[in-house]
């Protein structure tokens, strides 16, 4: 399975570490309870078909990304950077 890293280009999945389901939303402090935290930590679906997952390019650029992958065929259709790495870099004075 090849993952199209936005920084390094297509790379074998063995260069990456799976980081979990990218569709899960962390609860806010206001809605935090033992039950909502338990759901956030432990309750996962086992989807068949298109799914979004976090992957870390640990043996490459070391960036986190969301990978769109079909869980049945392992076909990867997209990978995009997340977090601070997804922000476009600006040089001093470019603002
Ligand atoms: Zn990379």
PDB file of the backbone (N, CA, C, O) and the ligand in Angstrom, with CONECT records:
HET     ZN  A 101       1
ATOM      1  N   UNK A   1       0.851  -1.175   0.000  1.00  0.00           N
ATOM      2  CA  UNK A   1       0.000   0.000   0.000  1.00  0.00           C
ATOM      3  C   UNK A   1       0.896   1.237   0.000  1.00  0.00           C
ATOM      4  O   UNK A   1       1.776   1.376   0.849  1.00  0.00           O
ATOM      5  N   UNK A   2       0.664   2.124  -0.952  1.00  0.00           N
ATOM      6  CA  UNK A   2       1.405   3.381  -1.033  1.00  0.00           C
ATOM      7  C   UNK A   2       0.565   4.513  -0.449  1.00  0.00           C
ATOM      8  O   UNK A   2      -0.636   4.611  -0.703  1.00  0.00           O
ATOM      9  N   UNK A   3       1.215   5.358   0.334  1.00  0.00           N
ATOM     10  CA  UNK A   3       0.557   6.533   0.888  1.00  0.00           C
ATOM     11  C   UNK A   3       1.204   7.756   0.248  1.00  0.00           C
ATOM     12  O   UNK A   3       2.421   7.924   0.321  1.00  0.00           O
ATOM     13  N   UNK A   4       0.382   8.625  -0.392  1.00  0.00           N
ATOM     14  CA  UNK A   4       0.941   9.797  -1.076  1.00  0.00           C
ATOM     15  C   UNK A   4       1.229  10.931  -0.095  1.00  0.00           C
ATOM     16  O   UNK A   4       0.425  11.853   0.047  1.00  0.00           O
ATOM     17  N   UNK A   5       2.364  10.862   0.573  1.00  0.00           N
ATOM     18  CA  UNK A   5       2.732  11.907   1.536  1.00  0.00           C
ATOM     19  C   UNK A   5       2.802  13.250   0.796  1.00  0.00           C
ATOM     20  O   UNK A   5       3.476  13.349  -0.229  1.00  0.00           O
ATOM     21  N   UNK A   6       2.112  14.288   1.306  1.00  0.00           N
ATOM     22  CA  UNK A   6       2.150  15.596   0.632  1.00  0.00           C
ATOM     23  C   UNK A   6       3.541  16.210   0.599  1.00  0.00           C
ATOM     24  O   UNK A   6       3.797  17.083  -0.231  1.00  0.00           O
ATOM     25  N   UNK A   7       4.444  15.784   1.470  1.00  0.00           N
ATOM     26  CA  UNK A   7       5.796  16.351   1.515  1.00  0.00           C
ATOM     27  C   UNK A   7       6.776  15.483   0.733  1.00  0.00           C
ATOM     28  O   UNK A   7       7.557  16.006  -0.062  1.00  0.00           O
ATOM     29  N   UNK A   8       6.750  14.172   0.942  1.00  0.00           N
ATOM     30  CA  UNK A   8       7.759  13.259   0.394  1.00  0.00           C
ATOM     31  C   UNK A   8       7.340  12.573  -0.898  1.00  0.00           C
ATOM     32  O   UNK A   8       8.187  12.024  -1.602  1.00  0.00           O
ATOM     33  N   UNK A   9       6.055  12.592  -1.222  1.00  0.00           N
ATOM     34  CA  UNK A   9       5.568  11.854  -2.370  1.00  0.00           C
ATOM     35  C   UNK A   9       5.121  10.460  -1.962  1.00  0.00           C
ATOM     36  O   UNK A   9       5.097  10.150  -0.771  1.00  0.00           O
ATOM     37  N   UNK A  10       4.764   9.601  -2.933  1.00  0.00           N
ATOM     38  CA  UNK A  10       4.274   8.257  -2.608  1.00  0.00           C
ATOM     39  C   UNK A  10       5.338   7.432  -1.891  1.00  0.00           C
ATOM     40  O   UNK A  10       6.473   7.321  -2.356  1.00  0.00           O
ATOM     41  N   UNK A  11       4.953   6.852  -0.749  1.00  0.00           N
ATOM     42  CA  UNK A  11       5.863   6.028   0.053  1.00  0.00           C
ATOM     43  C   UNK A  11       5.126   4.786   0.543  1.00  0.00           C
ATOM     44  O   UNK A  11       3.908   4.796   0.719  1.00  0.00           O
ATOM     45  N   UNK A  12       5.893   3.715   0.761  1.00  0.00           N
ATOM     46  CA  UNK A  12       5.300   2.486   1.257  1.00  0.00           C
ATOM     47  C   UNK A  12       4.736   2.711   2.668  1.00  0.00           C
ATOM     48  O   UNK A  12       5.302   3.471   3.454  1.00  0.00           O
ATOM     49  N   UNK A  13       3.627   2.050   2.976  1.00  0.00           N
ATOM     50  CA  UNK A  13       2.984   2.250   4.279  1.00  0.00           C
ATOM     51  C   UNK A  13       3.872   1.822   5.443  1.00  0.00           C
ATOM     52  O   UNK A  13       3.623   2.218   6.582  1.00  0.00           O
ATOM     53  N   UNK A  14       4.896   1.024   5.179  1.00  0.00           N
ATOM     54  CA  UNK A  14       5.780   0.601   6.278  1.00  0.00           C
ATOM     55  C   UNK A  14       6.613   1.754   6.828  1.00  0.00           C
ATOM     56  O   UNK A  14       7.201   1.627   7.902  1.00  0.00           O
ATOM     57  N   UNK A  15       6.674   2.879   6.110  1.00  0.00           N
ATOM     58  CA  UNK A  15       7.361   4.064   6.636  1.00  0.00           C
ATOM     59  C   UNK A  15       6.484   4.834   7.613  1.00  0.00           C
ATOM     60  O   UNK A  15       6.957   5.763   8.268  1.00  0.00           O
ATOM     61  N   UNK A  16       5.210   4.458   7.718  1.00  0.00           N
ATOM     62  CA  UNK A  16       4.234   5.203   8.506  1.00  0.00           C
ATOM     63  C   UNK A  16       3.790   4.403   9.728  1.00  0.00           C
ATOM     64  O   UNK A  16       3.932   3.182   9.784  1.00  0.00           O
ATOM     65  N   UNK A  17       3.249   5.129  10.699  1.00  0.00           N
ATOM     66  CA  UNK A  17       2.604   4.509  11.848  1.00  0.00           C
ATOM     67  C   UNK A  17       1.149   4.943  11.857  1.00  0.00           C
ATOM     68  O   UNK A  17       0.835   6.122  11.697  1.00  0.00           O
ATOM     69  N   UNK A  18       0.271   3.975  12.046  1.00  0.00           N
ATOM     70  CA  UNK A  18      -1.160   4.260  12.115  1.00  0.00           C
ATOM     71  C   UNK A  18      -1.461   5.023  13.391  1.00  0.00           C
ATOM     72  O   UNK A  18      -0.988   4.661  14.468  1.00  0.00           O
ATOM     73  N   UNK A  19      -2.255   6.087  13.264  1.00  0.00           N
ATOM     74  CA  UNK A  19      -2.541   6.934  14.425  1.00  0.00           C
ATOM     75  C   UNK A  19      -3.973   6.937  14.870  1.00  0.00           C
ATOM     76  O   UNK A  19      -4.333   7.691  15.774  1.00  0.00           O
ATOM     77  N   UNK A  20      -4.812   6.109  14.259  1.00  0.00           N
ATOM     78  CA  UNK A  20      -6.189   6.015  14.714  1.00  0.00           C
ATOM     79  C   UNK A  20      -7.184   6.692  13.799  1.00  0.00           C
ATOM     80  O   UNK A  20      -6.842   7.289  12.778  1.00  0.00           O
ATOM     81  N   UNK A  21      -8.425   6.572  14.213  1.00  0.00           N
ATOM     82  CA  UNK A  21      -9.583   7.083  13.472  1.00  0.00           C
ATOM     83  C   UNK A  21      -9.553   8.614  13.446  1.00  0.00           C
ATOM     84  O   UNK A  21      -9.490   9.245  14.500  1.00  0.00           O
ATOM     85  N   UNK A  22      -9.597   9.209  12.265  1.00  0.00           N
ATOM     86  CA  UNK A  22      -9.559  10.674  12.145  1.00  0.00           C
ATOM     87  C   UNK A  22     -10.946  11.290  12.178  1.00  0.00           C
ATOM     88  O   UNK A  22     -11.079  12.510  12.086  1.00  0.00           O
ATOM     89  N   UNK A  23     -11.973  10.476  12.307  1.00  0.00           N
ATOM     90  CA  UNK A  23     -13.338  11.023  12.315  1.00  0.00           C
ATOM     91  C   UNK A  23     -13.852  11.255  13.727  1.00  0.00           C
ATOM     92  O   UNK A  23     -14.937  11.807  13.905  1.00  0.00           O
ATOM     93  N   UNK A  24     -13.090  10.842  14.731  1.00  0.00           N
ATOM     94  CA  UNK A  24     -13.517  10.997  16.121  1.00  0.00           C
ATOM     95  C   UNK A  24     -13.196  12.407  16.596  1.00  0.00           C
ATOM     96  O   UNK A  24     -12.104  12.919  16.352  1.00  0.00           O
ATOM     97  N   UNK A  25     -14.145  13.026  17.271  1.00  0.00           N
ATOM     98  CA  UNK A  25     -13.963  14.381  17.787  1.00  0.00           C
ATOM     99  C   UNK A  25     -13.749  14.337  19.301  1.00  0.00           C
ATOM    100  O   UNK A  25     -14.546  13.744  20.029  1.00  0.00           O
ATOM    101  N   UNK A  26     -12.673  14.966  19.768  1.00  0.00           N
ATOM    102  CA  UNK A  26     -12.375  15.011  21.202  1.00  0.00           C
ATOM    103  C   UNK A  26     -13.427  15.862  21.909  1.00  0.00           C
ATOM    104  O   UNK A  26     -13.743  16.953  21.436  1.00  0.00           O
ATOM    105  N   UNK A  27     -13.985  15.387  23.042  1.00  0.00           N
ATOM    106  CA  UNK A  27     -14.990  16.193  23.754  1.00  0.00           C
ATOM    107  C   UNK A  27     -14.360  17.439  24.368  1.00  0.00           C
ATOM    108  O   UNK A  27     -13.191  17.439  24.753  1.00  0.00           O
ATOM    109  N   UNK A  28     -15.165  18.506  24.450  1.00  0.00           N
ATOM    110  CA  UNK A  28     -14.684  19.735  25.093  1.00  0.00           C
ATOM    111  C   UNK A  28     -14.759  19.571  26.603  1.00  0.00           C
ATOM    112  O   UNK A  28     -15.404  18.648  27.102  1.00  0.00           O
ATOM    113  N   UNK A  29     -14.104  20.464  27.325  1.00  0.00           N
ATOM    114  CA  UNK A  29     -14.141  20.428  28.786  1.00  0.00           C
ATOM    115  C   UNK A  29     -15.579  20.565  29.278  1.00  0.00           C
ATOM    116  O   UNK A  29     -15.976  19.911  30.243  1.00  0.00           O
ATOM    117  N   UNK A  30     -16.362  21.421  28.608  1.00  0.00           N
ATOM    118  CA  UNK A  30     -17.738  21.667  29.039  1.00  0.00           C
ATOM    119  C   UNK A  30     -18.601  20.401  28.980  1.00  0.00           C
ATOM    120  O   UNK A  30     -19.495  20.221  29.807  1.00  0.00           O
ATOM    121  N   UNK A  31     -18.339  19.540  28.021  1.00  0.00           N
ATOM    122  CA  UNK A  31     -19.161  18.333  27.874  1.00  0.00           C
ATOM    123  C   UNK A  31     -18.470  17.091  28.442  1.00  0.00           C
ATOM    124  O   UNK A  31     -18.927  15.968  28.230  1.00  0.00           O
ATOM    125  N   UNK A  32     -17.366  17.301  29.164  1.00  0.00           N
ATOM    126  CA  UNK A  32     -16.598  16.168  29.650  1.00  0.00           C
ATOM    127  C   UNK A  32     -17.250  15.501  30.858  1.00  0.00           C
ATOM    128  O   UNK A  32     -17.601  16.159  31.838  1.00  0.00           O
ATOM    129  N   UNK A  33     -17.400  14.212  30.768  1.00  0.00           N
ATOM    130  CA  UNK A  33     -17.855  13.373  31.871  1.00  0.00           C
ATOM    131  C   UNK A  33     -17.170  12.031  31.676  1.00  0.00           C
ATOM    132  O   UNK A  33     -16.554  11.785  30.639  1.00  0.00           O
ATOM    133  N   UNK A  34     -17.277  11.179  32.656  1.00  0.00           N
ATOM    134  CA  UNK A  34     -16.667   9.848  32.528  1.00  0.00           C
ATOM    135  C   UNK A  34     -17.253   9.107  31.339  1.00  0.00           C
ATOM    136  O   UNK A  34     -16.541   8.396  30.630  1.00  0.00           O
ATOM    137  N   UNK A  35     -18.544   9.273  31.121  1.00  0.00           N
ATOM    138  CA  UNK A  35     -19.194   8.561  30.021  1.00  0.00           C
ATOM    139  C   UNK A  35     -18.729   9.078  28.656  1.00  0.00           C
ATOM    140  O   UNK A  35     -18.436   8.285  27.761  1.00  0.00           O
ATOM    141  N   UNK A  36     -18.659  10.425  28.490  1.00  0.00           N
ATOM    142  CA  UNK A  36     -18.234  10.961  27.195  1.00  0.00           C
ATOM    143  C   UNK A  36     -16.753  10.675  26.948  1.00  0.00           C
ATOM    144  O   UNK A  36     -16.344  10.430  25.813  1.00  0.00           O
ATOM    145  N   UNK A  37     -15.941  10.708  28.030  1.00  0.00           N
ATOM    146  CA  UNK A  37     -14.522  10.400  27.853  1.00  0.00           C
ATOM    147  C   UNK A  37     -14.340   8.928  27.494  1.00  0.00           C
ATOM    148  O   UNK A  37     -13.529   8.587  26.633  1.00  0.00           O
ATOM    149  N   UNK A  38     -15.082   8.080  28.145  1.00  0.00           N
ATOM    150  CA  UNK A  38     -15.028   6.647  27.832  1.00  0.00           C
ATOM    151  C   UNK A  38     -15.425   6.370  26.393  1.00  0.00           C
ATOM    152  O   UNK A  38     -14.806   5.549  25.717  1.00  0.00           O
ATOM    153  N   UNK A  39     -16.452   7.054  25.931  1.00  0.00           N
ATOM    154  CA  UNK A  39     -16.870   6.899  24.535  1.00  0.00           C
ATOM    155  C   UNK A  39     -15.782   7.376  23.596  1.00  0.00           C
ATOM    156  O   UNK A  39     -15.488   6.717  22.598  1.00  0.00           O
ATOM    157  N   UNK A  40     -15.170   8.535  23.912  1.00  0.00           N
ATOM    158  CA  UNK A  40     -14.108   9.078  23.068  1.00  0.00           C
ATOM    159  C   UNK A  40     -12.905   8.137  22.999  1.00  0.00           C
ATOM    160  O   UNK A  40     -12.322   7.953  21.931  1.00  0.00           O
ATOM    161  N   UNK A  41     -12.539   7.555  24.108  1.00  0.00           N
ATOM    162  CA  UNK A  41     -11.334   6.728  24.165  1.00  0.00           C
ATOM    163  C   UNK A  41     -11.564   5.322  23.596  1.00  0.00           C
ATOM    164  O   UNK A  41     -10.712   4.796  22.879  1.00  0.00           O
ATOM    165  N   UNK A  42     -12.709   4.716  23.915  1.00  0.00           N
ATOM    166  CA  UNK A  42     -12.866   3.291  23.623  1.00  0.00           C
ATOM    167  C   UNK A  42     -13.830   2.929  22.501  1.00  0.00           C
ATOM    168  O   UNK A  42     -13.634   1.914  21.832  1.00  0.00           O
ATOM    169  N   UNK A  43     -14.857   3.725  22.279  1.00  0.00           N
ATOM    170  CA  UNK A  43     -15.880   3.318  21.313  1.00  0.00           C
ATOM    171  C   UNK A  43     -15.461   3.654  19.891  1.00  0.00           C
ATOM    172  O   UNK A  43     -15.312   4.825  19.541  1.00  0.00           O
ATOM    173  N   UNK A  44     -15.274   2.639  19.083  1.00  0.00           N
ATOM    174  CA  UNK A  44     -14.908   2.826  17.681  1.00  0.00           C
ATOM    175  C   UNK A  44     -15.785   1.930  16.817  1.00  0.00           C
ATOM    176  O   UNK A  44     -16.210   0.849  17.225  1.00  0.00           O
ATOM    177  N   UNK A  45     -16.034   2.417  15.623  1.00  0.00           N
ATOM    178  CA  UNK A  45     -16.743   1.593  14.664  1.00  0.00           C
ATOM    179  C   UNK A  45     -15.698   0.818  13.860  1.00  0.00           C
ATOM    180  O   UNK A  45     -14.506   1.117  13.941  1.00  0.00           O
ATOM    181  N   UNK A  46     -16.121  -0.137  13.115  1.00  0.00           N
ATOM    182  CA  UNK A  46     -15.224  -0.891  12.246  1.00  0.00           C
ATOM    183  C   UNK A  46     -15.763  -0.748  10.827  1.00  0.00           C
ATOM    184  O   UNK A  46     -16.376  -1.668  10.286  1.00  0.00           O
ATOM    185  N   UNK A  47     -15.522   0.429  10.229  1.00  0.00           N
ATOM    186  CA  UNK A  47     -16.166   0.733   8.947  1.00  0.00           C
ATOM    187  C   UNK A  47     -15.632  -0.134   7.807  1.00  0.00           C
ATOM    188  O   UNK A  47     -14.465  -0.526   7.784  1.00  0.00           O
ATOM    189  N   UNK A  48     -16.516  -0.412   6.881  1.00  0.00           N
ATOM    190  CA  UNK A  48     -16.141  -1.124   5.662  1.00  0.00           C
ATOM    191  C   UNK A  48     -16.292  -0.128   4.527  1.00  0.00           C
ATOM    192  O   UNK A  48     -17.387   0.379   4.282  1.00  0.00           O
ATOM    193  N   UNK A  49     -15.191   0.157   3.828  1.00  0.00           N
ATOM    194  CA  UNK A  49     -15.233   1.114   2.728  1.00  0.00           C
ATOM    195  C   UNK A  49     -14.419   2.350   3.050  1.00  0.00           C
ATOM    196  O   UNK A  49     -13.434   2.280   3.785  1.00  0.00           O
ATOM    197  N   UNK A  50     -14.832   3.486   2.497  1.00  0.00           N
ATOM    198  CA  UNK A  50     -14.074   4.735   2.639  1.00  0.00           C
ATOM    199  C   UNK A  50     -13.986   5.156   4.096  1.00  0.00           C
ATOM    200  O   UNK A  50     -14.978   5.129   4.825  1.00  0.00           O
ATOM    201  N   UNK A  51     -12.786   5.544   4.512  1.00  0.00           N
ATOM    202  CA  UNK A  51     -12.567   5.936   5.896  1.00  0.00           C
ATOM    203  C   UNK A  51     -11.400   6.913   5.961  1.00  0.00           C
ATOM    204  O   UNK A  51     -10.522   6.892   5.099  1.00  0.00           O
ATOM    205  N   UNK A  52     -11.388   7.774   6.989  1.00  0.00           N
ATOM    206  CA  UNK A  52     -10.289   8.710   7.186  1.00  0.00           C
ATOM    207  C   UNK A  52      -9.532   8.321   8.442  1.00  0.00           C
ATOM    208  O   UNK A  52     -10.128   8.071   9.490  1.00  0.00           O
ATOM    209  N   UNK A  53      -8.206   8.273   8.326  1.00  0.00           N
ATOM    210  CA  UNK A  53      -7.354   7.802   9.420  1.00  0.00           C
ATOM    211  C   UNK A  53      -6.151   8.727   9.592  1.00  0.00           C
ATOM    212  O   UNK A  53      -5.678   9.333   8.631  1.00  0.00           O
ATOM    213  N   UNK A  54      -5.663   8.826  10.831  1.00  0.00           N
ATOM    214  CA  UNK A  54      -4.414   9.552  11.084  1.00  0.00           C
ATOM    215  C   UNK A  54      -3.237   8.602  10.834  1.00  0.00           C
ATOM    216  O   UNK A  54      -3.250   7.448  11.262  1.00  0.00           O
ATOM    217  N   UNK A  55      -2.232   9.110  10.138  1.00  0.00           N
ATOM    218  CA  UNK A  55      -0.989   8.365   9.912  1.00  0.00           C
ATOM    219  C   UNK A  55       0.169   9.311  10.165  1.00  0.00           C
ATOM    220  O   UNK A  55       0.082  10.501   9.862  1.00  0.00           O
ATOM    221  N   UNK A  56       1.248   8.788  10.715  1.00  0.00           N
ATOM    222  CA  UNK A  56       2.443   9.564  11.007  1.00  0.00           C
ATOM    223  C   UNK A  56       3.579   9.053  10.124  1.00  0.00           C
ATOM    224  O   UNK A  56       3.878   7.859  10.136  1.00  0.00           O
ATOM    225  N   UNK A  57       4.205   9.929   9.369  1.00  0.00           N
ATOM    226  CA  UNK A  57       5.308   9.515   8.498  1.00  0.00           C
ATOM    227  C   UNK A  57       6.585   9.482   9.323  1.00  0.00           C
ATOM    228  O   UNK A  57       7.454  10.344   9.196  1.00  0.00           O
ATOM    229  N   UNK A  58       6.672   8.476  10.161  1.00  0.00           N
ATOM    230  CA  UNK A  58       7.733   8.402  11.166  1.00  0.00           C
ATOM    231  C   UNK A  58       9.106   8.159  10.540  1.00  0.00           C
ATOM    232  O   UNK A  58      10.113   8.589  11.104  1.00  0.00           O
ATOM    233  N   UNK A  59       9.176   7.487   9.397  1.00  0.00           N
ATOM    234  CA  UNK A  59      10.465   7.238   8.738  1.00  0.00           C
ATOM    235  C   UNK A  59      10.634   8.135   7.513  1.00  0.00           C
ATOM    236  O   UNK A  59      11.324   7.778   6.558  1.00  0.00           O
ATOM    237  N   UNK A  60      10.001   9.291   7.556  1.00  0.00           N
ATOM    238  CA  UNK A  60      10.113  10.249   6.449  1.00  0.00           C
ATOM    239  C   UNK A  60      10.156  11.653   7.026  1.00  0.00           C
ATOM    240  O   UNK A  60      11.061  11.996   7.787  1.00  0.00           O
ATOM    241  N   UNK A  61       9.183  12.454   6.662  1.00  0.00           N
ATOM    242  CA  UNK A  61       9.158  13.854   7.074  1.00  0.00           C
ATOM    243  C   UNK A  61       8.682  14.040   8.518  1.00  0.00           C
ATOM    244  O   UNK A  61       8.737  15.151   9.046  1.00  0.00           O
ATOM    245  N   UNK A  62       8.219  12.975   9.152  1.00  0.00           N
ATOM    246  CA  UNK A  62       7.766  12.972  10.551  1.00  0.00           C
ATOM    247  C   UNK A  62       6.549  13.864  10.753  1.00  0.00           C
ATOM    248  O   UNK A  62       6.372  14.420  11.837  1.00  0.00           O
ATOM    249  N   UNK A  63       5.717  14.011   9.745  1.00  0.00           N
ATOM    250  CA  UNK A  63       4.510  14.830   9.865  1.00  0.00           C
ATOM    251  C   UNK A  63       3.282  13.930   9.969  1.00  0.00           C
ATOM    252  O   UNK A  63       3.262  12.801   9.478  1.00  0.00           O
ATOM    253  N   UNK A  64       2.257  14.478  10.630  1.00  0.00           N
ATOM    254  CA  UNK A  64       0.983  13.786  10.753  1.00  0.00           C
ATOM    255  C   UNK A  64       0.092  14.179   9.592  1.00  0.00           C
ATOM    256  O   UNK A  64       0.141  15.312   9.112  1.00  0.00           O
ATOM    257  N   UNK A  65      -0.717  13.243   9.146  1.00  0.00           N
ATOM    258  CA  UNK A  65      -1.635  13.512   8.049  1.00  0.00           C
ATOM    259  C   UNK A  65      -2.898  12.684   8.200  1.00  0.00           C
ATOM    260  O   UNK A  65      -2.926  11.676   8.906  1.00  0.00           O
ATOM    261  N   UNK A  66      -3.940  13.135   7.519  1.00  0.00           N
ATOM    262  CA  UNK A  66      -5.169  12.359   7.417  1.00  0.00           C
ATOM    263  C   UNK A  66      -5.140  11.675   6.068  1.00  0.00           C
ATOM    264  O   UNK A  66      -4.989  12.322   5.031  1.00  0.00           O
ATOM    265  N   UNK A  67      -5.287  10.360   6.091  1.00  0.00           N
ATOM    266  CA  UNK A  67      -5.263   9.553   4.879  1.00  0.00           C
ATOM    267  C   UNK A  67      -6.666   9.010   4.637  1.00  0.00           C
ATOM    268  O   UNK A  67      -7.272   8.413   5.526  1.00  0.00           O
ATOM    269  N   UNK A  68      -7.174   9.220   3.428  1.00  0.00           N
ATOM    270  CA  UNK A  68      -8.458   8.640   3.028  1.00  0.00           C
ATOM    271  C   UNK A  68      -8.173   7.291   2.404  1.00  0.00           C
ATOM    272  O   UNK A  68      -7.526   7.196   1.361  1.00  0.00           O
ATOM    273  N   UNK A  69      -8.672   6.232   3.067  1.00  0.00           N
ATOM    274  CA  UNK A  69      -8.360   4.869   2.642  1.00  0.00           C
ATOM    275  C   UNK A  69      -9.615   4.028   2.643  1.00  0.00           C
ATOM    276  O   UNK A  69     -10.467   4.169   3.521  1.00  0.00           O
ATOM    277  N   UNK A  70      -9.732   3.147   1.654  1.00  0.00           N
ATOM    278  CA  UNK A  70     -10.819   2.179   1.628  1.00  0.00           C
ATOM    279  C   UNK A  70     -10.374   0.986   2.467  1.00  0.00           C
ATOM    280  O   UNK A  70      -9.381   0.332   2.147  1.00  0.00           O
ATOM    281  N   UNK A  71     -11.108   0.706   3.536  1.00  0.00           N
ATOM    282  CA  UNK A  71     -10.688  -0.358   4.454  1.00  0.00           C
ATOM    283  C   UNK A  71     -10.863  -1.747   3.859  1.00  0.00           C
ATOM    284  O   UNK A  71     -10.330  -2.720   4.393  1.00  0.00           O
ATOM    285  N   UNK A  72     -11.597  -1.849   2.771  1.00  0.00           N
ATOM    286  CA  UNK A  72     -11.806  -3.154   2.141  1.00  0.00           C
ATOM    287  C   UNK A  72     -10.724  -3.442   1.095  1.00  0.00           C
ATOM    288  O   UNK A  72     -10.213  -4.560   1.021  1.00  0.00           O
ATOM    289  N   UNK A  73     -10.375  -2.432   0.287  1.00  0.00           N
ATOM    290  CA  UNK A  73      -9.409  -2.633  -0.800  1.00  0.00           C
ATOM    291  C   UNK A  73      -8.028  -2.053  -0.468  1.00  0.00           C
ATOM    292  O   UNK A  73      -7.059  -2.342  -1.170  1.00  0.00           O
ATOM    293  N   UNK A  74      -7.928  -1.253   0.573  1.00  0.00           N
ATOM    294  CA  UNK A  74      -6.708  -0.532   0.973  1.00  0.00           C
ATOM    295  C   UNK A  74      -6.298   0.516  -0.062  1.00  0.00           C
ATOM    296  O   UNK A  74      -5.157   0.978  -0.046  1.00  0.00           O
ATOM    297  N   UNK A  75      -7.198   0.894  -0.949  1.00  0.00           N
ATOM    298  CA  UNK A  75      -6.907   1.950  -1.930  1.00  0.00           C
ATOM    299  C   UNK A  75      -6.874   3.295  -1.202  1.00  0.00           C
ATOM    300  O   UNK A  75      -7.831   3.663  -0.521  1.00  0.00           O
ATOM    301  N   UNK A  76      -5.773   4.018  -1.349  1.00  0.00           N
ATOM    302  CA  UNK A  76      -5.619   5.335  -0.735  1.00  0.00           C
ATOM    303  C   UNK A  76      -5.923   6.379  -1.785  1.00  0.00           C
ATOM    304  O   UNK A  76      -5.319   6.376  -2.858  1.00  0.00           O
ATOM    305  N   UNK A  77      -6.858   7.280  -1.489  1.00  0.00           N
ATOM    306  CA  UNK A  77      -7.254   8.281  -2.465  1.00  0.00           C
ATOM    307  C   UNK A  77      -6.684   9.660  -2.164  1.00  0.00           C
ATOM    308  O   UNK A  77      -6.578  10.494  -3.063  1.00  0.00           O
ATOM    309  N   UNK A  78      -6.314   9.911  -0.902  1.00  0.00           N
ATOM    310  CA  UNK A  78      -5.836  11.253  -0.554  1.00  0.00           C
ATOM    311  C   UNK A  78      -5.056  11.206   0.747  1.00  0.00           C
ATOM    312  O   UNK A  78      -5.318  10.369   1.611  1.00  0.00           O
ATOM    313  N   UNK A  79      -4.100  12.106   0.878  1.00  0.00           N
ATOM    314  CA  UNK A  79      -3.416  12.330   2.149  1.00  0.00           C
ATOM    315  C   UNK A  79      -3.190  13.827   2.273  1.00  0.00           C
ATOM    316  O   UNK A  79      -2.675  14.465   1.356  1.00  0.00           O
ATOM    317  N   UNK A  80      -3.580  14.381   3.415  1.00  0.00           N
ATOM    318  CA  UNK A  80      -3.388  15.822   3.631  1.00  0.00           C
ATOM    319  C   UNK A  80      -2.818  16.045   5.035  1.00  0.00           C
ATOM    320  O   UNK A  80      -3.169  15.343   5.983  1.00  0.00           O
ATOM    321  N   UNK A  81      -1.944  17.023   5.143  1.00  0.00           N
ATOM    322  CA  UNK A  81      -1.315  17.325   6.421  1.00  0.00           C
ATOM    323  C   UNK A  81      -2.341  17.894   7.380  1.00  0.00           C
ATOM    324  O   UNK A  81      -3.323  18.508   6.961  1.00  0.00           O
ATOM    325  N   UNK A  82      -2.111  17.687   8.677  1.00  0.00           N
ATOM    326  CA  UNK A  82      -3.023  18.204   9.697  1.00  0.00           C
ATOM    327  C   UNK A  82      -2.239  19.010  10.724  1.00  0.00           C
ATOM    328  O   UNK A  82      -1.012  18.943  10.783  1.00  0.00           O
ATOM    329  N   UNK A  83      -2.961  19.764  11.523  1.00  0.00           N
ATOM    330  CA  UNK A  83      -2.355  20.532  12.603  1.00  0.00           C
ATOM    331  C   UNK A  83      -1.520  21.680  12.077  1.00  0.00           C
ATOM    332  O   UNK A  83      -1.807  22.245  11.022  1.00  0.00           O
ATOM    333  N   UNK A  84      -0.489  22.016  12.821  1.00  0.00           N
ATOM    334  CA  UNK A  84       0.362  23.156  12.462  1.00  0.00           C
ATOM    335  C   UNK A  84       1.048  22.949  11.122  1.00  0.00           C
ATOM    336  O   UNK A  84       1.393  23.919  10.448  1.00  0.00           O
ATOM    337  N   UNK A  85       1.255  21.663  10.715  1.00  0.00           N
ATOM    338  CA  UNK A  85       1.931  21.390   9.455  1.00  0.00           C
ATOM    339  C   UNK A  85       1.061  21.711   8.249  1.00  0.00           C
ATOM    340  O   UNK A  85       1.566  21.888   7.140  1.00  0.00           O
ATOM    341  N   UNK A  86      -0.254  21.785   8.468  1.00  0.00           N
ATOM    342  CA  UNK A  86      -1.159  22.089   7.361  1.00  0.00           C
ATOM    343  C   UNK A  86      -1.200  23.582   7.068  1.00  0.00           C
ATOM    344  O   UNK A  86      -1.684  24.002   6.017  1.00  0.00           O
ATOM    345  N   UNK A  87      -0.686  24.386   8.007  1.00  0.00           N
ATOM    346  CA  UNK A  87      -0.687  25.829   7.799  1.00  0.00           C
ATOM    347  C   UNK A  87       0.381  26.199   6.777  1.00  0.00           C
ATOM    348  O   UNK A  87       1.494  25.675   6.828  1.00  0.00           O
ATOM    349  N   UNK A  88       0.054  27.093   5.854  1.00  0.00           N
ATOM    350  CA  UNK A  88       1.103  27.533   4.921  1.00  0.00           C
ATOM    351  C   UNK A  88       2.164  28.333   5.654  1.00  0.00           C
ATOM    352  O   UNK A  88       1.846  29.187   6.483  1.00  0.00           O
ATOM    353  N   UNK A  89       3.425  28.058   5.350  1.00  0.00           N
ATOM    354  CA  UNK A  89       4.525  28.774   5.990  1.00  0.00           C
ATOM    355  C   UNK A  89       4.686  30.148   5.368  1.00  0.00           C
ATOM    356  O   UNK A  89       4.617  30.309   4.150  1.00  0.00           O
ATOM    357  N   UNK A  90       4.901  31.127   6.220  1.00  0.00           N
ATOM    358  CA  UNK A  90       5.161  32.483   5.730  1.00  0.00           C
ATOM    359  C   UNK A  90       6.537  32.911   6.227  1.00  0.00           C
ATOM    360  O   UNK A  90       6.921  32.635   7.364  1.00  0.00           O
ATOM    361  N   UNK A  91       7.240  33.566   5.384  1.00  0.00           N
ATOM    362  CA  UNK A  91       8.547  34.089   5.752  1.00  0.00           C
ATOM    363  C   UNK A  91       8.357  35.425   6.454  1.00  0.00           C
ATOM    364  O   UNK A  91       7.359  36.105   6.213  1.00  0.00           O
ATOM    365  N   UNK A  92       9.284  35.818   7.311  1.00  0.00           N
ATOM    366  CA  UNK A  92       9.179  37.137   7.958  1.00  0.00           C
ATOM    367  C   UNK A  92       9.043  38.240   6.924  1.00  0.00           C
ATOM    368  O   UNK A  92       9.802  38.288   5.955  1.00  0.00           O
ATOM    369  N   UNK A  93       8.070  39.131   7.131  1.00  0.00           N
ATOM    370  CA  UNK A  93       7.852  40.228   6.216  1.00  0.00           C
ATOM    371  C   UNK A  93       6.863  39.920   5.099  1.00  0.00           C
ATOM    372  O   UNK A  93       6.542  40.797   4.298  1.00  0.00           O
ATOM    373  N   UNK A  94       6.369  38.660   5.039  1.00  0.00           N
ATOM    374  CA  UNK A  94       5.389  38.320   3.995  1.00  0.00           C
ATOM    375  C   UNK A  94       3.960  38.639   4.385  1.00  0.00           C
ATOM    376  O   UNK A  94       3.065  38.576   3.542  1.00  0.00           O
ATOM    377  N   UNK A  95       3.722  38.983   5.653  1.00  0.00           N
ATOM    378  CA  UNK A  95       2.347  39.225   6.103  1.00  0.00           C
ATOM    379  C   UNK A  95       1.744  40.458   5.471  1.00  0.00           C
ATOM    380  O   UNK A  95       0.592  40.794   5.750  1.00  0.00           O
TER     381      UNK A  95
HETATM  382 ZN    ZN A 101       6.520  12.459   4.423  1.00  0.00          ZN
END
